[in-house]
Amino acid sequence: MRTPSRHIKHITVLVPGGLLAPEQMKVIIDIAGKYNLTCYLTTAQNLRLLGATGENLEEIKTILQEAGFTLKAPGRFPKPKVCVGMGYCNLGLADTFGLSDKILARFGGRSGVKPKYKIAVSGCPACCAGSKLADIGIIATRNGFEVYAGGKGGPLPKTGKRIAAGLTDEEAVELIGRLADFHAAHTPKKQRMFKLMTRPDFPCRVENDQP
């Protein structure tokens, strides 16, 4: 087992949809073996490589980026956390991977995004991706997508409030853009979404009582 040290570094590789292709896994395995790294799967569905040092950190990052991986860095648009959704789960009502791809295609190129908010996409009301504990949560239902805002985990968790229902995937993506713009406009450094929802200019109606 590794002994943690201030000299030990880590690198977080972003994994859209939590999906790694076999050829990507081979690259990771080769890098981990060469540099004696440990692979840790994060709760945000990313891959964290533990055990880099100050001497090899930048070299490893360069190899990963040249292999086509995107690394976690300040200012990146948050990658959605997703469940497997329709096609892989009997309860699934929507293509969660497809919706995640649409979100990243629309907003993934944004730079200078202010922390701190998280997005989650669940393929049914069972909410396996934890959408009600995300700053922006999307849940598929038989009547379209519901969108929740203001959820968070941590020592003082909050359940998100429903702000829209019956949306198509394009409408859900458009609403994410409005919320992201609102967050950026009213956040000097970093701020969770729930702190903005009491503002009179919050762009959606917040439902206090939900079925």
Biotite code that builds the C-alpha atoms (Angstrom):
import biotite.structure as struc

atoms = struc.array([
    struc.Atom([0.000, 0.000, 0.000], chain_id="A", res_id=1, res_name="MET", atom_name="CA", element="C"),
    struc.Atom([1.235, 3.485, -0.827], chain_id="A", res_id=2, res_name="ARG", atom_name="CA", element="C"),
    struc.Atom([2.225, 5.854, 1.943], chain_id="A", res_id=3, res_name="THR", atom_name="CA", element="C"),
    struc.Atom([0.732, 9.315, 1.280], chain_id="A", res_id=4, res_name="PRO", atom_name="CA", element="C"),
    struc.Atom([3.285, 12.099, 1.054], chain_id="A", res_id=5, res_name="SER", atom_name="CA", element="C"),
    struc.Atom([3.265, 15.773, 0.246], chain_id="A", res_id=6, res_name="ARG", atom_name="CA", element="C"),
    struc.Atom([5.586, 14.918, -2.637], chain_id="A", res_id=7, res_name="HIS", atom_name="CA", element="C"),
    struc.Atom([3.116, 12.465, -4.206], chain_id="A", res_id=8, res_name="ILE", atom_name="CA", element="C"),
    struc.Atom([0.893, 13.970, -6.898], chain_id="A", res_id=9, res_name="LYS", atom_name="CA", element="C"),
    struc.Atom([-2.230, 12.856, -8.716], chain_id="A", res_id=10, res_name="HIS", atom_name="CA", element="C"),
    struc.Atom([-3.687, 13.416, -12.173], chain_id="A", res_id=11, res_name="ILE", atom_name="CA", element="C"),
    struc.Atom([-7.414, 13.286, -12.891], chain_id="A", res_id=12, res_name="THR", atom_name="CA", element="C"),
    struc.Atom([-8.450, 12.082, -16.339], chain_id="A", res_id=13, res_name="VAL", atom_name="CA", element="C"),
    struc.Atom([-11.956, 13.144, -17.356], chain_id="A", res_id=14, res_name="LEU", atom_name="CA", element="C"),
    struc.Atom([-14.074, 10.214, -18.544], chain_id="A", res_id=15, res_name="VAL", atom_name="CA", element="C"),
    struc.Atom([-17.232, 11.418, -20.349], chain_id="A", res_id=16, res_name="PRO", atom_name="CA", element="C"),
    struc.Atom([-20.164, 9.220, -19.421], chain_id="A", res_id=17, res_name="GLY", atom_name="CA", element="C"),
    struc.Atom([-17.819, 7.115, -17.298], chain_id="A", res_id=18, res_name="GLY", atom_name="CA", element="C"),
    struc.Atom([-16.962, 5.184, -20.467], chain_id="A", res_id=19, res_name="LEU", atom_name="CA", element="C"),
    struc.Atom([-13.443, 3.962, -21.289], chain_id="A", res_id=20, res_name="LEU", atom_name="CA", element="C"),
    struc.Atom([-12.812, 2.132, -24.560], chain_id="A", res_id=21, res_name="ALA", atom_name="CA", element="C"),
    struc.Atom([-10.518, -0.941, -24.464], chain_id="A", res_id=22, res_name="PRO", atom_name="CA", element="C"),
    struc.Atom([-7.766, 0.897, -26.370], chain_id="A", res_id=23, res_name="GLU", atom_name="CA", element="C"),
    struc.Atom([-7.937, 3.743, -23.848], chain_id="A", res_id=24, res_name="GLN", atom_name="CA", element="C"),
    struc.Atom([-7.653, 1.272, -20.986], chain_id="A", res_id=25, res_name="MET", atom_name="CA", element="C"),
    struc.Atom([-4.536, -0.210, -22.585], chain_id="A", res_id=26, res_name="LYS", atom_name="CA", element="C"),
    struc.Atom([-2.899, 3.232, -22.702], chain_id="A", res_id=27, res_name="VAL", atom_name="CA", element="C"),
    struc.Atom([-3.745, 3.850, -19.051], chain_id="A", res_id=28, res_name="ILE", atom_name="CA", element="C"),
    struc.Atom([-2.408, 0.439, -18.031], chain_id="A", res_id=29, res_name="ILE", atom_name="CA", element="C"),
    struc.Atom([0.861, 1.065, -19.885], chain_id="A", res_id=30, res_name="ASP", atom_name="CA", element="C"),
    struc.Atom([1.313, 4.483, -18.274], chain_id="A", res_id=31, res_name="ILE", atom_name="CA", element="C"),
    struc.Atom([0.427, 3.201, -14.809], chain_id="A", res_id=32, res_name="ALA", atom_name="CA", element="C"),
    struc.Atom([2.909, 0.350, -15.185], chain_id="A", res_id=33, res_name="GLY", atom_name="CA", element="C"),
    struc.Atom([5.713, 2.543, -16.496], chain_id="A", res_id=34, res_name="LYS", atom_name="CA", element="C"),
    struc.Atom([5.395, 5.150, -13.733], chain_id="A", res_id=35, res_name="TYR", atom_name="CA", element="C"),
    struc.Atom([4.197, 2.875, -10.913], chain_id="A", res_id=36, res_name="ASN", atom_name="CA", element="C"),
    struc.Atom([0.824, 4.620, -10.591], chain_id="A", res_id=37, res_name="LEU", atom_name="CA", element="C"),
    struc.Atom([-2.356, 3.461, -8.878], chain_id="A", res_id=38, res_name="THR", atom_name="CA", element="C"),
    struc.Atom([-5.688, 3.837, -10.716], chain_id="A", res_id=39, res_name="CYS", atom_name="CA", element="C"),
    struc.Atom([-8.545, 5.210, -8.611], chain_id="A", res_id=40, res_name="TYR", atom_name="CA", element="C"),
    struc.Atom([-12.113, 5.469, -9.954], chain_id="A", res_id=41, res_name="LEU", atom_name="CA", element="C"),
    struc.Atom([-13.669, 8.587, -8.465], chain_id="A", res_id=42, res_name="THR", atom_name="CA", element="C"),
    struc.Atom([-17.293, 9.046, -7.418], chain_id="A", res_id=43, res_name="THR", atom_name="CA", element="C"),
    struc.Atom([-17.583, 11.607, -10.227], chain_id="A", res_id=44, res_name="ALA", atom_name="CA", element="C"),
    struc.Atom([-16.872, 8.832, -12.772], chain_id="A", res_id=45, res_name="GLN", atom_name="CA", element="C"),
    struc.Atom([-13.379, 10.053, -13.556], chain_id="A", res_id=46, res_name="ASN", atom_name="CA", element="C"),
    struc.Atom([-10.041, 8.232, -13.399], chain_id="A", res_id=47, res_name="LEU", atom_name="CA", element="C"),
    struc.Atom([-7.444, 9.500, -10.960], chain_id="A", res_id=48, res_name="ARG", atom_name="CA", element="C"),
    struc.Atom([-3.854, 8.333, -11.296], chain_id="A", res_id=49, res_name="LEU", atom_name="CA", element="C"),
    struc.Atom([-2.139, 8.343, -7.926], chain_id="A", res_id=50, res_name="LEU", atom_name="CA", element="C"),
    struc.Atom([1.573, 8.299, -7.279], chain_id="A", res_id=51, res_name="GLY", atom_name="CA", element="C"),
    struc.Atom([3.075, 10.776, -9.718], chain_id="A", res_id=52, res_name="ALA", atom_name="CA", element="C"),
    struc.Atom([5.942, 12.917, -8.454], chain_id="A", res_id=53, res_name="THR", atom_name="CA", element="C"),
    struc.Atom([7.138, 16.431, -9.075], chain_id="A", res_id=54, res_name="GLY", atom_name="CA", element="C"),
    struc.Atom([9.766, 14.997, -11.402], chain_id="A", res_id=55, res_name="GLU", atom_name="CA", element="C"),
    struc.Atom([7.430, 13.052, -13.704], chain_id="A", res_id=56, res_name="ASN", atom_name="CA", element="C"),
    struc.Atom([4.086, 14.836, -13.305], chain_id="A", res_id=57, res_name="LEU", atom_name="CA", element="C"),
    struc.Atom([4.289, 17.013, -16.417], chain_id="A", res_id=58, res_name="GLU", atom_name="CA", element="C"),
    struc.Atom([5.724, 14.180, -18.492], chain_id="A", res_id=59, res_name="GLU", atom_name="CA", element="C"),
    struc.Atom([2.778, 11.943, -17.625], chain_id="A", res_id=60, res_name="ILE", atom_name="CA", element="C"),
    struc.Atom([0.296, 14.722, -18.377], chain_id="A", res_id=61, res_name="LYS", atom_name="CA", element="C"),
    struc.Atom([1.873, 15.277, -21.784], chain_id="A", res_id=62, res_name="THR", atom_name="CA", element="C"),
    struc.Atom([1.672, 11.580, -22.642], chain_id="A", res_id=63, res_name="ILE", atom_name="CA", element="C"),
    struc.Atom([-1.990, 11.448, -21.618], chain_id="A", res_id=64, res_name="LEU", atom_name="CA", element="C"),
    struc.Atom([-2.912, 14.539, -23.602], chain_id="A", res_id=65, res_name="GLN", atom_name="CA", element="C"),
    struc.Atom([-1.061, 13.316, -26.688], chain_id="A", res_id=66, res_name="GLU", atom_name="CA", element="C"),
    struc.Atom([-3.051, 10.074, -26.390], chain_id="A", res_id=67, res_name="ALA", atom_name="CA", element="C"),
    struc.Atom([-6.273, 12.089, -26.594], chain_id="A", res_id=68, res_name="GLY", atom_name="CA", element="C"),
    struc.Atom([-7.263, 12.250, -22.927], chain_id="A", res_id=69, res_name="PHE", atom_name="CA", element="C"),
    struc.Atom([-8.679, 15.400, -21.340], chain_id="A", res_id=70, res_name="THR", atom_name="CA", element="C"),
    struc.Atom([-7.351, 16.250, -17.898], chain_id="A", res_id=71, res_name="LEU", atom_name="CA", element="C"),
    struc.Atom([-9.208, 17.973, -15.104], chain_id="A", res_id=72, res_name="LYS", atom_name="CA", element="C"),
    struc.Atom([-8.271, 21.636, -14.897], chain_id="A", res_id=73, res_name="ALA", atom_name="CA", element="C"),
    struc.Atom([-9.710, 24.874, -13.506], chain_id="A", res_id=74, res_name="PRO", atom_name="CA", element="C"),
    struc.Atom([-12.272, 26.556, -15.717], chain_id="A", res_id=75, res_name="GLY", atom_name="CA", element="C"),
    struc.Atom([-13.582, 23.475, -17.525], chain_id="A", res_id=76, res_name="ARG", atom_name="CA", element="C"),
    struc.Atom([-17.321, 22.986, -17.889], chain_id="A", res_id=77, res_name="PHE", atom_name="CA", element="C"),
    struc.Atom([-18.487, 20.244, -15.471], chain_id="A", res_id=78, res_name="PRO", atom_name="CA", element="C"),
    struc.Atom([-18.751, 16.789, -16.994], chain_id="A", res_id=79, res_name="LYS", atom_name="CA", element="C"),
    struc.Atom([-22.137, 15.187, -16.240], chain_id="A", res_id=80, res_name="PRO", atom_name="CA", element="C"),
    struc.Atom([-22.288, 12.155, -13.978], chain_id="A", res_id=81, res_name="LYS", atom_name="CA", element="C"),
    struc.Atom([-24.614, 9.600, -15.568], chain_id="A", res_id=82, res_name="VAL", atom_name="CA", element="C"),
    struc.Atom([-26.261, 6.254, -14.943], chain_id="A", res_id=83, res_name="CYS", atom_name="CA", element="C"),
    struc.Atom([-26.269, 3.635, -17.725], chain_id="A", res_id=84, res_name="VAL", atom_name="CA", element="C"),
    struc.Atom([-29.828, 4.466, -18.790], chain_id="A", res_id=85, res_name="GLY", atom_name="CA", element="C"),
    struc.Atom([-31.972, 2.930, -21.495], chain_id="A", res_id=86, res_name="MET", atom_name="CA", element="C"),
    struc.Atom([-30.484, -0.067, -23.256], chain_id="A", res_id=87, res_name="GLY", atom_name="CA", element="C"),
    struc.Atom([-28.460, -1.196, -20.266], chain_id="A", res_id=88, res_name="TYR", atom_name="CA", element="C"),
    struc.Atom([-31.045, -0.994, -17.473], chain_id="A", res_id=89, res_name="CYS", atom_name="CA", element="C"),
    struc.Atom([-34.593, -2.356, -17.466], chain_id="A", res_id=90, res_name="ASN", atom_name="CA", element="C"),
    struc.Atom([-35.806, 0.823, -15.765], chain_id="A", res_id=91, res_name="LEU", atom_name="CA", element="C"),
    struc.Atom([-34.081, 3.182, -18.150], chain_id="A", res_id=92, res_name="GLY", atom_name="CA", element="C"),
    struc.Atom([-36.331, 5.654, -19.984], chain_id="A", res_id=93, res_name="LEU", atom_name="CA", element="C"),
    struc.Atom([-33.717, 7.680, -21.869], chain_id="A", res_id=94, res_name="ALA", atom_name="CA", element="C"),
    struc.Atom([-30.312, 7.523, -23.521], chain_id="A", res_id=95, res_name="ASP", atom_name="CA", element="C"),
    struc.Atom([-28.250, 9.071, -20.741], chain_id="A", res_id=96, res_name="THR", atom_name="CA", element="C"),
    struc.Atom([-24.952, 8.725, -22.613], chain_id="A", res_id=97, res_name="PHE", atom_name="CA", element="C"),
    struc.Atom([-26.462, 10.504, -25.601], chain_id="A", res_id=98, res_name="GLY", atom_name="CA", element="C"),
    struc.Atom([-27.740, 13.366, -23.448], chain_id="A", res_id=99, res_name="LEU", atom_name="CA", element="C"),
    struc.Atom([-24.361, 13.679, -21.727], chain_id="A", res_id=100, res_name="SER", atom_name="CA", element="C"),
    struc.Atom([-22.707, 13.873, -25.158], chain_id="A", res_id=101, res_name="ASP", atom_name="CA", element="C"),
    struc.Atom([-25.119, 16.642, -26.209], chain_id="A", res_id=102, res_name="LYS", atom_name="CA", element="C"),
    struc.Atom([-24.370, 18.630, -23.053], chain_id="A", res_id=103, res_name="ILE", atom_name="CA", element="C"),
    struc.Atom([-20.613, 18.361, -23.579], chain_id="A", res_id=104, res_name="LEU", atom_name="CA", element="C"),
    struc.Atom([-20.900, 19.076, -27.313], chain_id="A", res_id=105, res_name="ALA", atom_name="CA", element="C"),
    struc.Atom([-22.797, 22.294, -26.525], chain_id="A", res_id=106, res_name="ARG", atom_name="CA", element="C"),
    struc.Atom([-20.853, 23.512, -23.506], chain_id="A", res_id=107, res_name="PHE", atom_name="CA", element="C"),
    struc.Atom([-17.682, 21.421, -23.144], chain_id="A", res_id=108, res_name="GLY", atom_name="CA", element="C"),
    struc.Atom([-15.585, 23.951, -25.020], chain_id="A", res_id=109, res_name="GLY", atom_name="CA", element="C"),
    struc.Atom([-16.330, 26.752, -22.588], chain_id="A", res_id=110, res_name="ARG", atom_name="CA", element="C"),
    struc.Atom([-13.315, 28.152, -20.766], chain_id="A", res_id=111, res_name="SER", atom_name="CA", element="C"),
    struc.Atom([-13.130, 30.209, -17.612], chain_id="A", res_id=112, res_name="GLY", atom_name="CA", element="C"),
    struc.Atom([-16.114, 28.391, -16.094], chain_id="A", res_id=113, res_name="VAL", atom_name="CA", element="C"),
    struc.Atom([-16.451, 29.292, -12.441], chain_id="A", res_id=114, res_name="LYS", atom_name="CA", element="C"),
    struc.Atom([-16.641, 26.524, -9.862], chain_id="A", res_id=115, res_name="PRO", atom_name="CA", element="C"),
    struc.Atom([-18.464, 25.081, -8.094], chain_id="A", res_id=116, res_name="LYS", atom_name="CA", element="C"),
    struc.Atom([-21.387, 23.178, -9.536], chain_id="A", res_id=117, res_name="TYR", atom_name="CA", element="C"),
    struc.Atom([-22.090, 19.632, -10.633], chain_id="A", res_id=118, res_name="LYS", atom_name="CA", element="C"),
    struc.Atom([-24.403, 18.081, -13.223], chain_id="A", res_id=119, res_name="ILE", atom_name="CA", element="C"),
    struc.Atom([-25.987, 14.623, -13.053], chain_id="A", res_id=120, res_name="ALA", atom_name="CA", element="C"),
    struc.Atom([-28.212, 12.724, -15.488], chain_id="A", res_id=121, res_name="VAL", atom_name="CA", element="C"),
    struc.Atom([-30.469, 9.861, -14.359], chain_id="A", res_id=122, res_name="SER", atom_name="CA", element="C"),
    struc.Atom([-32.302, 7.614, -16.791], chain_id="A", res_id=123, res_name="GLY", atom_name="CA", element="C"),
    struc.Atom([-35.372, 7.100, -14.576], chain_id="A", res_id=124, res_name="CYS", atom_name="CA", element="C"),
    struc.Atom([-36.921, 8.344, -11.309], chain_id="A", res_id=125, res_name="PRO", atom_name="CA", element="C"),
    struc.Atom([-34.802, 5.856, -9.325], chain_id="A", res_id=126, res_name="ALA", atom_name="CA", element="C"),
    struc.Atom([-32.182, 8.576, -9.707], chain_id="A", res_id=127, res_name="CYS", atom_name="CA", element="C"),
    struc.Atom([-29.112, 6.321, -9.580], chain_id="A", res_id=128, res_name="CYS", atom_name="CA", element="C"),
    struc.Atom([-26.813, 9.130, -10.735], chain_id="A", res_id=129, res_name="ALA", atom_name="CA", element="C"),
    struc.Atom([-27.809, 11.199, -7.700], chain_id="A", res_id=130, res_name="GLY", atom_name="CA", element="C"),
    struc.Atom([-29.448, 13.925, -9.758], chain_id="A", res_id=131, res_name="SER", atom_name="CA", element="C"),
    struc.Atom([-31.309, 15.387, -6.779], chain_id="A", res_id=132, res_name="LYS", atom_name="CA", element="C"),
    struc.Atom([-27.979, 15.873, -4.999], chain_id="A", res_id=133, res_name="LEU", atom_name="CA", element="C"),
    struc.Atom([-26.404, 17.812, -7.863], chain_id="A", res_id=134, res_name="ALA", atom_name="CA", element="C"),
    struc.Atom([-26.440, 21.525, -8.585], chain_id="A", res_id=135, res_name="ASP", atom_name="CA", element="C"),
    struc.Atom([-28.201, 20.707, -11.864], chain_id="A", res_id=136, res_name="ILE", atom_name="CA", element="C"),
    struc.Atom([-29.941, 17.336, -11.997], chain_id="A", res_id=137, res_name="GLY", atom_name="CA", element="C"),
    struc.Atom([-31.804, 15.779, -14.918], chain_id="A", res_id=138, res_name="ILE", atom_name="CA", element="C"),
    struc.Atom([-34.172, 12.838, -14.440], chain_id="A", res_id=139, res_name="ILE", atom_name="CA", element="C"),
    struc.Atom([-35.920, 10.980, -17.257], chain_id="A", res_id=140, res_name="ALA", atom_name="CA", element="C"),
    struc.Atom([-39.605, 10.171, -16.764], chain_id="A", res_id=141, res_name="THR", atom_name="CA", element="C"),
    struc.Atom([-42.278, 8.709, -19.052], chain_id="A", res_id=142, res_name="ARG", atom_name="CA", element="C"),
    struc.Atom([-43.414, 12.286, -19.656], chain_id="A", res_id=143, res_name="ASN", atom_name="CA", element="C"),
    struc.Atom([-40.066, 13.774, -20.560], chain_id="A", res_id=144, res_name="GLY", atom_name="CA", element="C"),
    struc.Atom([-37.156, 15.110, -18.545], chain_id="A", res_id=145, res_name="PHE", atom_name="CA", element="C"),
    struc.Atom([-37.450, 16.772, -15.157], chain_id="A", res_id=146, res_name="GLU", atom_name="CA", element="C"),
    struc.Atom([-34.758, 19.241, -14.142], chain_id="A", res_id=147, res_name="VAL", atom_name="CA", element="C"),
    struc.Atom([-33.754, 19.897, -10.551], chain_id="A", res_id=148, res_name="TYR", atom_name="CA", element="C"),
    struc.Atom([-31.477, 22.599, -9.185], chain_id="A", res_id=149, res_name="ALA", atom_name="CA", element="C"),
    struc.Atom([-29.755, 23.337, -5.906], chain_id="A", res_id=150, res_name="GLY", atom_name="CA", element="C"),
    struc.Atom([-28.919, 19.864, -4.661], chain_id="A", res_id=151, res_name="GLY", atom_name="CA", element="C"),
    struc.Atom([-25.631, 18.997, -3.011], chain_id="A", res_id=152, res_name="LYS", atom_name="CA", element="C"),
    struc.Atom([-23.969, 16.310, -0.916], chain_id="A", res_id=153, res_name="GLY", atom_name="CA", element="C"),
    struc.Atom([-21.377, 16.792, 1.799], chain_id="A", res_id=154, res_name="GLY", atom_name="CA", element="C"),
    struc.Atom([-21.828, 17.156, 5.558], chain_id="A", res_id=155, res_name="PRO", atom_name="CA", element="C"),
    struc.Atom([-24.900, 19.378, 5.084], chain_id="A", res_id=156, res_name="LEU", atom_name="CA", element="C"),
    struc.Atom([-26.697, 17.813, 2.089], chain_id="A", res_id=157, res_name="PRO", atom_name="CA", element="C"),
    struc.Atom([-29.568, 19.475, 0.281], chain_id="A", res_id=158, res_name="LYS", atom_name="CA", element="C"),
    struc.Atom([-32.156, 17.956, -2.024], chain_id="A", res_id=159, res_name="THR", atom_name="CA", element="C"),
    struc.Atom([-32.593, 19.810, -5.279], chain_id="A", res_id=160, res_name="GLY", atom_name="CA", element="C"),
    struc.Atom([-35.840, 21.585, -6.147], chain_id="A", res_id=161, res_name="LYS", atom_name="CA", element="C"),
    struc.Atom([-37.697, 20.796, -9.340], chain_id="A", res_id=162, res_name="ARG", atom_name="CA", element="C"),
    struc.Atom([-37.612, 23.703, -11.768], chain_id="A", res_id=163, res_name="ILE", atom_name="CA", element="C"),
    struc.Atom([-38.949, 22.104, -14.960], chain_id="A", res_id=164, res_name="ALA", atom_name="CA", element="C"),
    struc.Atom([-40.789, 19.006, -16.179], chain_id="A", res_id=165, res_name="ALA", atom_name="CA", element="C"),
    struc.Atom([-41.864, 17.424, -19.448], chain_id="A", res_id=166, res_name="GLY", atom_name="CA", element="C"),
    struc.Atom([-38.818, 18.641, -21.378], chain_id="A", res_id=167, res_name="LEU", atom_name="CA", element="C"),
    struc.Atom([-37.287, 17.167, -24.509], chain_id="A", res_id=168, res_name="THR", atom_name="CA", element="C"),
    struc.Atom([-33.554, 16.508, -24.504], chain_id="A", res_id=169, res_name="ASP", atom_name="CA", element="C"),
    struc.Atom([-32.932, 19.712, -26.468], chain_id="A", res_id=170, res_name="GLU", atom_name="CA", element="C"),
    struc.Atom([-35.032, 21.724, -24.031], chain_id="A", res_id=171, res_name="GLU", atom_name="CA", element="C"),
    struc.Atom([-33.116, 20.222, -21.119], chain_id="A", res_id=172, res_name="ALA", atom_name="CA", element="C"),
    struc.Atom([-29.795, 21.149, -22.726], chain_id="A", res_id=173, res_name="VAL", atom_name="CA", element="C"),
    struc.Atom([-31.039, 24.680, -23.380], chain_id="A", res_id=174, res_name="GLU", atom_name="CA", element="C"),
    struc.Atom([-32.078, 25.035, -19.731], chain_id="A", res_id=175, res_name="LEU", atom_name="CA", element="C"),
    struc.Atom([-28.645, 23.863, -18.584], chain_id="A", res_id=176, res_name="ILE", atom_name="CA", element="C"),
    struc.Atom([-27.177, 26.672, -20.664], chain_id="A", res_id=177, res_name="GLY", atom_name="CA", element="C"),
    struc.Atom([-29.424, 29.254, -19.028], chain_id="A", res_id=178, res_name="ARG", atom_name="CA", element="C"),
    struc.Atom([-28.495, 28.003, -15.568], chain_id="A", res_id=179, res_name="LEU", atom_name="CA", element="C"),
    struc.Atom([-24.802, 27.938, -16.441], chain_id="A", res_id=180, res_name="ALA", atom_name="CA", element="C"),
    struc.Atom([-24.974, 31.506, -17.727], chain_id="A", res_id=181, res_name="ASP", atom_name="CA", element="C"),
    struc.Atom([-26.824, 32.615, -14.588], chain_id="A", res_id=182, res_name="PHE", atom_name="CA", element="C"),
    struc.Atom([-24.257, 30.897, -12.359], chain_id="A", res_id=183, res_name="HIS", atom_name="CA", element="C"),
    struc.Atom([-21.407, 32.581, -14.220], chain_id="A", res_id=184, res_name="ALA", atom_name="CA", element="C"),
    struc.Atom([-23.041, 36.008, -14.081], chain_id="A", res_id=185, res_name="ALA", atom_name="CA", element="C"),
    struc.Atom([-23.629, 35.919, -10.317], chain_id="A", res_id=186, res_name="HIS", atom_name="CA", element="C"),
    struc.Atom([-20.590, 34.032, -9.039], chain_id="A", res_id=187, res_name="THR", atom_name="CA", element="C"),
    struc.Atom([-17.407, 36.023, -8.349], chain_id="A", res_id=188, res_name="PRO", atom_name="CA", element="C"),
    struc.Atom([-15.281, 32.962, -7.519], chain_id="A", res_id=189, res_name="LYS", atom_name="CA", element="C"),
    struc.Atom([-17.116, 29.758, -6.687], chain_id="A", res_id=190, res_name="LYS", atom_name="CA", element="C"),
    struc.Atom([-20.593, 29.057, -5.388], chain_id="A", res_id=191, res_name="GLN", atom_name="CA", element="C"),
    struc.Atom([-23.088, 26.214, -5.211], chain_id="A", res_id=192, res_name="ARG", atom_name="CA", element="C"),
    struc.Atom([-26.302, 26.693, -7.150], chain_id="A", res_id=193, res_name="MET", atom_name="CA", element="C"),
    struc.Atom([-28.642, 26.562, -4.126], chain_id="A", res_id=194, res_name="PHE", atom_name="CA", element="C"),
    struc.Atom([-27.248, 29.883, -2.891], chain_id="A", res_id=195, res_name="LYS", atom_name="CA", element="C"),
    struc.Atom([-28.472, 31.579, -6.063], chain_id="A", res_id=196, res_name="LEU", atom_name="CA", element="C"),
    struc.Atom([-31.995, 30.163, -6.134], chain_id="A", res_id=197, res_name="MET", atom_name="CA", element="C"),
    struc.Atom([-33.494, 32.737, -3.765], chain_id="A", res_id=198, res_name="THR", atom_name="CA", element="C"),
    struc.Atom([-32.549, 35.586, -6.070], chain_id="A", res_id=199, res_name="ARG", atom_name="CA", element="C"),
    struc.Atom([-35.603, 37.220, -7.646], chain_id="A", res_id=200, res_name="PRO", atom_name="CA", element="C"),
    struc.Atom([-33.986, 36.975, -11.083], chain_id="A", res_id=201, res_name="ASP", atom_name="CA", element="C"),
    struc.Atom([-33.356, 33.217, -10.893], chain_id="A", res_id=202, res_name="PHE", atom_name="CA", element="C"),
    struc.Atom([-34.332, 32.069, -14.419], chain_id="A", res_id=203, res_name="PRO", atom_name="CA", element="C"),
    struc.Atom([-36.823, 29.326, -13.412], chain_id="A", res_id=204, res_name="CYS", atom_name="CA", element="C"),
    struc.Atom([-39.796, 28.842, -11.148], chain_id="A", res_id=205, res_name="ARG", atom_name="CA", element="C"),
    struc.Atom([-38.816, 26.747, -8.133], chain_id="A", res_id=206, res_name="VAL", atom_name="CA", element="C"),
    struc.Atom([-41.335, 24.162, -6.943], chain_id="A", res_id=207, res_name="GLU", atom_name="CA", element="C"),
    struc.Atom([-41.319, 23.920, -3.152], chain_id="A", res_id=208, res_name="ASN", atom_name="CA", element="C"),
    struc.Atom([-43.659, 20.935, -2.973], chain_id="A", res_id=209, res_name="ASP", atom_name="CA", element="C"),
    struc.Atom([-43.014, 18.018, -5.309], chain_id="A", res_id=210, res_name="GLN", atom_name="CA", element="C"),
    struc.Atom([-44.894, 14.735, -5.751], chain_id="A", res_id=211, res_name="PRO", atom_name="CA", element="C"),
])
